[in-house]
Amino acid sequence: MERMGGVRQYTGEQKKQFAEIDGQCDADAAQAKFRADDQLRKIGANAEDGDKLRAQIAARLADELARVERKREKKKDELRPK
């Protein structure tokens, strides 16, 4: 059920807009993960502060992914009938 409010019917245009939002947010999340992976590769296994840097990168990635999900839900909420 849609947010405990019952089942809602959406128009084809609304479904298309939801898919576009999902696609953009999925792309944003993938870019964030790619950047984090790239940063982790640059650190390498021999960095003196490697563990600390890895933890910082992981925390930044988690923050970015949470931001993307908030953005996704905000945009979808704007499309949903009130």
C-alpha positions, 0 to 999 in steps of 0.5 A, a space after each residue: 500500500 502506498 504509504 499506508 494511505 491505500 492503493 493509488 492509481 497513477 496516470 501514464 504521465 505520472 508513472 513516466 515522471 516517477 520513472 524519470 525521477 528514479 532513473 536520475 536518482 539511481 544515476 546520482 547514487 551510482 556516480 557517488 558510489 563510483 567516486 567513493 570507489 575511485 577515492 578508495 582505490 587512490 588510497 591503496 592498501 599502504 596508506 598510513 591513515 588508510 583506515 581513517 580515510 576509508 571510514 571518512 569516505 564511507 561516511 561521505 558516501 552514506 550521507 550522499 546516498 541518504 541525500 539522494 533518497 531524500 531528493 527522490 522522495 521529495 520529488 515523488 511526493 510533489 507528484 502524488 495527489 494530496 
